[in-house]
Amino acid sequence: MYIRTPEEERVGRILAEAGGGLLDEPVPVWSWSLTRGLWRADGGVEAGTGSPEGVLAFIAAHEGPGIFQLRDFHEPMRESPAVRRWLRDLYELCRGRRKYIVVTSPVRAVPAELDRAVLYMELRPPDLTEIVSFLRDETRELPSPPGDELLRTLAPALQGLTLDETRYALRRALAAGGGLSEASWQTLLEEKRMLVNRGGVLEFISTPTTMDIIGGLENLKRWLLERRKLFDMRESLSQEIVPKGLLMMGIPGCGKSLCVKAISSHFQLPLYRMDMVEVFSGRYGSPEVAFADACKMMEDLAPAVLWFDEIEMAVTSTESSGEQGRIFAFFLTWMQEKTPGLFVAATANRIDLLPAEMIRKGRFDEVFFVDLPTEEERMEIFRIHLSRRGHDAEALNISQLMEFTQGWTGAEIEQCVIAAITKAKLEDTPVKAQDLLTLAAKQVPLSRTMKEQINHIRAWAFERAIKATPPKGYAK
């Protein structure tokens, strides 16, 4: 057997457990490394087993059953014809003699000569049950050991980590707070953030927001509220009705990215962004392999929210034989089969570039179109941005701004508020309604400078997506 994993000690514990119940009587487990030779947990090092050939000769001559874990044995297998010959001979010699050879390595390097004689496996990160058990063992000696209920609450923050990384995160949390509590969640997530950042392709977003600071989009908010209930019940539901994700398309600056961050907060899940620029940079191998590895890592890190920003620029089917075409094909299959604990939130501006396969039902649970805000939504957005900066929106009579802000995006409203506050600071005076009016009258919105493109986007989405804003107040 060849097990790809960086967790040698964890494999050793699994093999010890298997050895205790594999046959009618316990089977001893041996471990080997190039630096120590061959040893048993309850005994010393065997003489003459320091070399790869020496340990294989020992296994051949050993009487009785045994499980032999060979650590980092991929190098001798790859570089030495003698070692490969020895392993092929042992395949015949060990058959029926209750002797099992297990090669563990963090990389996959099975020689072609042994490919049909080796069972290849990948040991994925621990599941929740194993994490809870590990945390229980690690905290047993604390003055006030945490209860199982708290451990089960904190365990999802550690999914996707190895047991060693889990231990590092646990020690950081204990050093920061003196003990474990529900407040330790963010500290435990820090280890996951560092793991993701090491990969380079995924980015951990540590500044989620809330639904309260999103103006309007009531249809979208209502949908998320309903799907949150289903997502929380995912362990007891069939996979086909567990929310997979949503696609938000629409006009730039209307709050799509803000909504993604709010989804993370609303679902109480960590948020990760797939950086497609890094995927195609070549720094992490071929783009399709880097993309597939990142998606696989995200499944290990679930439950989580995965954000694809401007997905139309990265995942297209325009060149079916090129890298983007292969990534597109992988993405379609992956969206159908990914783990139920991963919610995908994708945003798009150039929605006409999205192929029909991307937006059909089954890939995403729903496709929303985020249009220019209505008058009611613009007033709400003004209130949100003014109140966040300590100003009373009603005292500034924002209703009079509606005439000057038709066709504005949420981002343009925010910049108008920031410009007015900046002007007031420079003049050392309070923000006045006249400041907002003057700035609003001078600003040329995107809907005017790119009128044809905006109209094209709205016409394209008219029958292809659900409106994020209820039809009653839909912008004309």
C-alpha positions in Angstrom: 0.0 0.0 0.0 1.2 3.5 -0.8 -0.4 6.3 1.3 0.1 9.9 0.2 0.1 12.1 3.3 2.4 14.4 5.4 1.0 12.9 8.6 3.3 10.0 9.4 2.4 9.8 13.0 -1.3 9.8 12.3 -0.8 6.9 9.8 1.2 5.1 12.5 -1.7 5.4 15.0 -4.2 4.2 12.3 -2.0 1.2 11.5 -1.7 0.4 15.2 -5.4 0.4 15.5 -5.7 -1.8 12.4 -3.1 -4.2 13.8 -5.1 -4.6 16.9 -8.2 -5.8 15.1 -6.9 -6.9 11.7 -6.7 -10.6 12.4 -7.7 -13.1 15.1 -4.6 -12.0 17.1 -2.8 -8.6 17.2 -0.3 -7.9 14.4 2.8 -5.9 15.4 3.5 -2.6 13.7 7.0 -1.6 12.7 8.2 1.8 11.5 11.2 2.7 9.3 13.0 5.9 8.4 16.3 6.5 6.8 17.6 8.2 9.9 16.5 5.7 12.5 16.2 2.4 10.8 13.4 -0.1 11.7 11.8 0.0 15.2 8.8 -1.2 17.1 6.8 1.0 19.4 7.5 -1.4 22.3 11.1 -2.3 21.3 14.4 -1.0 20.1 15.9 -0.5 16.6 16.7 -3.6 14.6 20.4 -3.8 13.6 21.2 -3.8 9.9 18.0 -2.0 8.8 19.4 1.5 8.3 19.5 1.2 4.5 16.4 0.6 2.2 17.8 -2.7 1.0 18.5 -3.8 4.7 14.9 -3.2 5.8 13.5 -5.0 2.9 15.8 -8.0 3.6 14.6 -7.9 7.2 11.0 -8.0 6.1 11.7 -10.9 3.8 13.4 -12.9 6.5 11.0 -12.0 9.3 9.0 -14.8 10.7 5.4 -14.2 11.7 2.9 -11.4 10.7 3.7 -7.7 10.7 2.8 -4.3 9.4 5.8 -2.3 8.2 5.4 1.4 7.7 8.2 2.7 5.5 8.4 6.5 5.8 9.5 8.6 2.8 10.3 5.5 0.9 9.4 7.1 -2.4 13.0 8.3 -3.0 14.6 4.8 -2.7 11.7 3.4 -4.9 12.3 6.0 -7.5 16.1 6.0 -7.6 17.2 2.4 -6.9 16.5 -0.5 -9.4 17.5 -2.9 -6.6 14.8 -1.5 -4.2 12.2 -1.8 -6.9 13.3 -5.4 -7.6 13.2 -6.1 -3.9 9.6 -4.8 -3.6 8.5 -6.9 -6.5 10.0 -10.0 -4.9 8.4 -9.1 -1.6 5.0 -8.8 -3.3 5.3 -12.6 -4.0 7.0 -13.5 -0.7 4.5 -11.8 1.6 1.4 -13.2 -0.1 -0.5 -15.3 2.4 2.1 -14.7 5.2 0.2 -11.8 6.9 2.9 -9.3 6.2 1.9 -5.9 4.9 4.2 -3.1 3.6 2.8 0.5 3.9 4.8 3.3 2.2 3.9 6.8 3.4 5.0 9.9 1.6 3.8 13.5 1.2 4.2 13.1 -2.6 3.0 10.6 -5.2 5.9 8.8 -6.8 4.9 5.2 -7.6 7.3 3.6 -10.2 5.7 2.1 -13.2 7.1 -1.3 -12.4 5.1 -1.3 -9.1 2.0 0.5 -10.2 -0.2 -2.6 -10.6 1.1 -4.2 -7.4 0.4 -1.2 -5.1 -2.8 0.0 -3.7 -2.6 3.8 -3.8 -4.5 5.9 -1.3 -4.6 9.6 -0.2 -5.2 10.2 3.5 -7.4 13.3 3.6 -7.4 15.6 6.7 -9.3 14.5 9.8 -13.0 14.6 9.9 -15.0 16.2 12.7 -15.2 13.0 14.8 -11.4 12.6 14.7 -10.8 16.3 15.4 -13.1 16.2 18.5 -11.3 13.1 19.8 -7.9 14.7 19.2 -9.0 18.0 21.0 -10.3 15.9 23.9 -7.0 14.1 24.3 -4.9 17.3 23.9 -7.0 19.3 26.5 -7.5 16.5 29.0 -4.7 17.8 31.3 -5.9 21.4 31.4 -7.1 22.7 34.8 -10.6 23.1 33.3 -11.0 20.7 30.4 -13.6 21.9 27.9 -16.8 19.8 27.5 -17.7 17.8 24.4 -20.3 20.3 23.4 -17.8 23.1 23.2 -15.3 20.9 21.3 -18.0 20.0 18.7 -18.7 23.7 18.3 -15.0 24.6 17.7 -14.1 21.6 15.6 -15.5 22.9 12.3 -13.0 25.8 12.5 -10.2 23.2 12.3 -11.5 21.2 9.4 -8.9 20.9 6.6 -5.9 21.0 8.9 -3.6 18.1 9.8 -3.5 17.0 13.4 -0.1 18.8 13.8 -1.6 22.0 12.4 -4.6 21.5 14.7 -2.2 21.2 17.7 -0.5 24.5 16.6 -3.9 26.2 16.4 -5.0 24.8 19.8 -1.8 26.0 21.5 -2.2 29.5 20.0 -5.8 29.7 21.2 -4.8 28.5 24.7 -1.9 31.1 24.9 -4.2 33.9 23.7 -7.1 33.2 26.1 -5.8 31.0 28.8 -8.4 28.4 28.0 -10.9 27.4 25.3 -14.3 29.1 24.8 -16.6 30.0 22.0 -14.5 33.2 21.6 -11.6 30.9 20.5 -13.2 30.4 17.1 -11.4 33.3 15.4 -8.0 32.3 16.9 -8.4 28.8 15.7 -9.2 30.1 12.2 -5.8 31.9 12.1 -4.0 28.6 11.5 -6.3 27.9 8.6 -5.7 31.4 7.2 -1.9 30.7 7.2 -2.4 27.3 5.6 -4.5 28.9 2.8 -2.1 31.8 2.3 0.8 29.4 1.9 -0.9 27.9 -1.1 -1.1 31.3 -2.9 -4.1 30.5 -5.0 -6.7 30.9 -2.3 -7.1 34.0 -0.1 -8.7 34.0 3.3 -11.0 37.0 3.7 -11.0 38.1 7.3 -13.3 41.1 7.0 -16.8 39.8 6.5 -19.8 42.2 6.7 -23.4 41.8 7.7 -26.7 42.0 5.8 -27.5 45.2 7.7 -25.2 47.3 5.7 -26.5 46.2 2.3 -29.1 48.6 1.0 -32.1 47.0 -0.7 -31.8 43.6 -2.6 -34.7 42.2 -0.6 -35.3 39.2 -2.9 -31.7 38.2 -2.5 -31.8 38.6 1.3 -35.0 36.6 1.6 -33.5 33.8 -0.5 -30.4 33.7 1.7 -32.4 33.6 4.9 -34.4 30.6 3.6 -31.3 28.8 2.3 -29.4 29.3 5.6 -32.0 27.0 7.3 -31.4 24.3 4.7 -27.6 24.7 4.9 -27.7 24.3 8.7 -29.7 21.1 8.3 -27.3 19.6 5.6 -26.3 16.6 7.6 -29.9 15.4 7.8 -31.0 16.3 4.2 -30.4 14.6 0.9 -27.5 16.2 -1.0 -29.7 17.3 -3.9 -31.5 19.9 -1.8 -28.6 21.2 0.2 -27.7 24.7 -1.1 -24.7 24.6 -3.5 -24.3 28.3 -4.2 -25.5 31.2 -6.2 -24.3 33.4 -9.1 -24.7 37.2 -8.9 -24.5 39.0 -12.1 -25.1 42.7 -12.8 -23.7 46.2 -13.1 -20.3 47.0 -11.5 -20.5 48.9 -8.2 -24.0 47.7 -7.2 -22.9 45.5 -4.2 -22.2 42.0 -5.5 -18.9 41.7 -3.7 -20.4 43.2 -0.5 -23.1 40.6 -0.7 -20.6 37.7 -0.8 -19.0 39.0 2.4 -22.4 39.3 4.0 -23.2 35.7 3.0 -20.2 34.5 4.9 -21.3 36.4 8.0 -24.9 35.3 7.6 -24.0 31.6 7.3 -21.4 32.0 10.0 -18.7 30.4 7.8 -15.2 31.5 6.9 -14.8 33.1 3.5 -12.2 32.2 0.9 -11.6 33.8 -2.5 -10.2 32.0 -5.5 -7.5 34.2 -7.1 -7.6 33.2 -10.7 -4.7 35.6 -11.6 -2.5 33.4 -9.4 -4.0 30.2 -10.9 -2.9 31.3 -14.4 0.4 32.8 -13.3 2.2 29.5 -13.5 3.9 29.9 -10.2 2.0 26.9 -8.8 2.3 24.5 -11.7 -0.1 24.2 -14.6 -3.3 26.2 -14.2 -5.7 23.3 -14.4 -3.7 21.3 -11.7 -3.5 24.4 -9.4 -7.2 25.0 -9.9 -8.2 21.4 -9.2 -5.9 21.3 -6.1 -7.4 24.5 -4.7 -10.9 23.1 -5.2 -9.9 19.9 -3.4 -8.4 21.9 -0.6 -11.6 23.9 -0.2 -13.6 20.6 0.2 -11.2 19.7 3.0 -11.8 23.2 4.6 -15.6 22.9 4.4 -17.9 24.1 5.8 -17.0 27.4 4.2 -18.0 29.9 1.5 -15.9 30.0 -1.7 -15.9 33.2 -3.7 -15.2 33.4 -7.4 -14.9 37.1 -8.3 -15.6 38.1 -11.9 -15.9 34.5 -12.8 -16.5 35.2 -16.5 -12.9 36.4 -16.9 -11.5 33.1 -15.7 -13.8 30.2 -16.4 -15.0 30.2 -20.0 -15.5 27.7 -22.7 -14.4 29.8 -25.6 -11.3 27.7 -26.1 -12.3 24.1 -25.4 -8.8 22.8 -26.1 -6.9 25.4 -24.0 -6.3 25.8 -20.3 -9.5 27.8 -19.7 -11.6 25.3 -21.5 -10.2 22.4 -19.4 -10.7 24.4 -16.2 -14.2 25.2 -17.3 -15.0 21.5 -17.9 -13.5 20.6 -14.5 -15.5 23.4 -12.8 -18.8 22.2 -14.2 -18.3 18.7 -13.0 -17.0 19.8 -9.6 -20.0 22.1 -9.0 -22.2 19.0 -9.4 -20.2 16.7 -7.2 -18.5 18.9 -4.5 -19.0 18.3 -0.8 -22.4 19.6 0.6 -20.7 21.8 3.2 -19.1 24.1 0.6 -21.2 27.1 -0.6 -20.0 28.7 -3.8 -20.7 32.4 -4.4 -19.8 33.7 -7.8 -20.0 37.2 -9.2 -19.9 38.4 -12.8 -20.0 41.8 -14.6 -19.7 40.8 -18.2 -22.5 38.4 -18.0 -22.9 38.0 -21.8 -19.5 36.1 -21.7 -21.0 33.3 -19.4 -21.8 30.1 -21.4 -25.2 28.6 -21.1 -23.8 25.6 -19.2 -22.7 27.9 -16.4 -26.0 29.4 -15.6 -28.3 26.5 -16.2 -30.2 25.1 -13.2 -28.1 22.5 -11.2 -24.8 24.3 -11.3 -26.0 27.1 -9.0 -29.1 27.1 -6.9 -30.1 30.5 -8.3 -28.9 33.2 -10.6 -29.6 36.8 -9.4 -29.3 40.0 -11.3 -28.2 43.0 -9.3 -29.5 46.1 -11.1 -29.1 49.9 -10.4 -30.7 50.7 -7.1 -34.2 52.1 -7.0 -35.0 55.4 -5.3 -35.9 53.6 -2.0 -32.6 51.7 -2.2 -30.6 54.8 -2.9 -32.0 56.5 0.2 -31.2 53.4 2.3 -27.7 53.3 0.9 -27.2 57.0 1.8 -28.4 56.3 5.3 -26.1 53.4 5.7 -23.0 55.2 4.6 -23.7 58.4 6.5 -24.6 56.5 9.8 -21.5 54.3 9.5 -19.5 57.5 9.5 -21.3 59.1 12.4 -23.7 61.5 10.5 -27.5 61.8 10.8 -29.0 61.1 7.4 -32.3 62.7 8.2 -30.7 66.0 9.3 -29.1 66.2 5.9 -32.4 65.8 4.1 -31.2 63.1 1.8 -34.6 62.8 0.0 -33.7 65.9 -2.0 -30.7 64.0 -3.4 -32.9 61.5 -5.2 -33.5 63.8 -8.2 -29.7 64.1 -8.8 -28.8 60.5 -8.2 -31.0 58.6 -10.7 -29.0 55.8 -12.3 -26.3 55.9 -9.6 -24.6 52.7 -8.3 -24.1 52.0 -4.6 -20.4 52.6 -5.0 -21.0 56.0 -6.5 -23.3 56.9 -3.5 -20.5 55.9 -1.1 -17.9 58.0 -2.9 -20.3 61.0 -2.8 -20.6 60.6 0.9 -16.8 60.2 1.4 -16.2 63.3 -0.8 -18.6 65.4 1.2 -17.0 64.3 4.5 -13.5 65.0 3.1 -14.6 68.5 2.0 -16.0 69.2 5.4 -12.8 68.0 7.1 -10.6 70.2 4.9 -12.8 73.2 5.7 -13.2 72.2 9.4 -17.0 72.5 9.2 -19.8 70.0 9.7 -21.1 68.1 6.7 -23.9 70.0 5.1 -26.8 69.0 2.8 -25.6 71.5 0.3 -22.2 69.7 0.1 -23.9 66.5 -0.9 -26.1 68.3 -3.4 -23.2 70.1 -5.0 -21.2 66.9 -5.4 -24.2 64.9 -6.6 -25.0 67.5 -9.3 -21.4 67.4 -10.6 -20.9 63.6 -10.7 -21.5 61.8 -13.9 -22.7 58.2 -13.1 -21.5 55.1 -14.8 -25.0 54.5 -16.2 -24.6 57.6 -18.3 -21.0 57.3 -19.5 -21.5 53.6 -20.4 -25.2 53.7 -21.2 -25.1 51.3 -24.1 -23.2 48.7 -22.2 -25.5 49.0 -19.1 -28.6 48.7 -21.3 -27.1 45.6 -22.9 -26.4 44.0 -19.5 -30.0 44.8 -18.3 -31.5 43.5 -21.5 -29.5 40.3 -21.4 -30.4 39.5 -17.8 -34.1 40.4 -18.2 -35.3 36.8 -18.8 -32.2 34.9 -17.6 -32.0 35.8 -13.9 -34.1 36.5 -10.8 -34.1 40.2 -9.9 -32.3 40.8 -6.5 -34.8 43.7 -6.0 -38.5 43.0 -5.7 -40.4 43.9 -9.0 -42.5 46.5 -7.2 -39.6 48.9 -6.8 -37.6 47.8 -9.8 -35.6 50.6 -11.5 -37.0 51.8 -14.8 
